[in-house]
Amino acid sequence: MRRTETRRQVREYVAERDGARCHYCRTPFPDLSGATLDHYIPYSLWPMSKPRNLVLACDPCNNAKADALPLALAWLLLRTVDQALYAPAA
């Protein structure tokens, strides 16, 4: 199987799983030609290209996110940090 064929199949699977719309701005894709696969957790932080780490995104949203963590994920990670460790000294 060629790489482009596999990528197309992954894009179709993610579209079926999540709906054929941009994960970030929720704009629907009439066809998948304008959809890009985006690593939800940036590849630079977690080098995995499995479908569970991929979402569909339009070009503007994919470029805007770049290598940043999504806000919801960053918020969840910050909530797990023990706040006492970072409290100012009294």
C-alpha positions as CSV (number, residue, x, y, z in Angstrom):
1,M,0.0,0.0,0.0
2,R,1.4,3.4,-0.9
3,R,1.9,6.1,1.7
4,T,-0.6,8.5,0.1
5,E,-3.3,5.8,0.0
6,T,-2.7,5.0,3.7
7,R,-2.9,8.7,4.6
8,R,-6.1,9.0,2.7
9,Q,-7.6,6.1,4.6
10,V,-6.5,7.6,7.9
11,R,-8.1,10.9,6.9
12,E,-11.3,9.1,6.0
13,Y,-11.3,7.2,9.3
14,V,-10.7,10.3,11.4
15,A,-13.5,12.2,9.4
16,E,-15.9,9.3,10.1
17,R,-14.9,9.1,13.8
18,D,-15.1,12.9,14.5
19,G,-17.4,14.2,11.8
20,A,-16.1,15.8,8.7
21,R,-15.3,19.2,10.2
22,C,-12.4,21.2,11.6
23,H,-11.6,20.1,15.2
24,Y,-10.9,23.7,16.2
25,C,-13.3,26.0,14.4
26,R,-15.9,23.4,13.6
27,T,-16.1,24.4,9.9
28,P,-17.5,21.4,8.0
29,F,-15.6,20.0,5.0
30,P,-17.9,19.3,2.1
31,D,-15.2,16.9,0.8
32,L,-11.9,16.1,2.5
33,S,-9.8,17.9,0.0
34,G,-9.4,20.9,2.3
35,A,-8.9,18.9,5.4
36,T,-5.4,18.4,6.9
37,L,-4.4,15.9,9.5
38,D,-3.2,17.6,12.7
39,H,-1.4,16.0,15.6
40,Y,-3.6,16.9,18.6
41,I,-0.6,16.5,20.9
42,P,2.2,18.1,18.8
43,Y,4.5,15.6,17.1
44,S,7.5,17.5,18.6
45,L,6.3,16.6,22.1
46,W,4.9,13.1,21.4
47,P,6.1,11.6,18.1
48,M,3.2,9.4,17.3
49,S,1.0,9.4,14.2
50,K,-1.7,6.9,15.3
51,P,-5.3,7.9,14.6
52,R,-5.9,8.5,18.3
53,N,-3.6,11.5,18.2
54,L,-4.9,12.9,14.9
55,V,-7.7,15.3,14.2
56,L,-8.9,17.0,11.0
57,A,-8.1,20.7,10.8
58,C,-8.4,23.4,8.2
59,D,-5.2,25.1,7.0
60,P,-5.6,28.3,9.0
61,C,-6.4,26.4,12.3
62,N,-3.6,23.9,11.7
63,N,-1.1,26.7,11.1
64,A,-2.3,28.7,14.1
65,K,-1.9,25.8,16.4
66,A,1.5,24.9,15.1
67,D,3.4,23.1,17.9
68,A,1.3,24.4,20.8
69,L,-0.7,22.2,23.1
70,P,-4.4,22.7,22.7
71,L,-5.8,25.0,25.5
72,A,-8.1,22.3,27.0
73,L,-5.2,19.8,27.3
74,A,-2.9,22.5,28.8
75,W,-5.6,23.4,31.3
76,L,-6.0,19.8,32.4
77,L,-2.3,19.4,32.8
78,L,-2.0,22.5,34.9
79,R,-4.8,21.3,37.1
80,T,-2.8,18.3,38.0
81,V,0.2,20.3,39.2
82,D,0.4,20.7,43.0
83,Q,-0.2,24.4,43.5
84,A,1.6,24.4,46.8
85,L,4.9,23.8,45.0
86,Y,4.5,27.1,43.1
87,A,2.9,29.3,45.7
88,P,4.8,32.5,46.6
89,A,6.8,32.3,49.8
90,A,5.0,33.9,52.7
